[in-house]
Amino acid sequence: MPLYDFECRACRHFFEALVRTGTVPECPECHSQDLERQLSTFMMTSAEHNRELVRAERKKRLPKHKAEQHEEYQHALKEHLDH
């Protein structure tokens, strides 16, 4: 099953679809079958690319992590001051 990139001619939505032989894909937004297959780009996984993905995920999670750390610190401080 090849993976293809498509642009819907009806609503201009871009999407990927696994296409089995003998099936006609449809747009997930408007369900039109008037699609234009795009040049697919593929990505080779490399160590540097993996490191970049990890950095991006850490950056995305950092604000939540900082908030959790602050909450834990405040809880520990309150317990310490209460005793």
Long-range contacts (C-beta under 8 A, 24 or more apart in sequence): 3-40, 4-37, 4-38, 4-40, 5-37, 5-38, 5-39, 5-40, 5-41, 6-35, 6-36, 6-37, 6-38, 7-35, 7-36, 7-38, 8-32, 8-34, 8-35, 8-36, 9-34, 9-35, 9-36, 10-34, 14-38
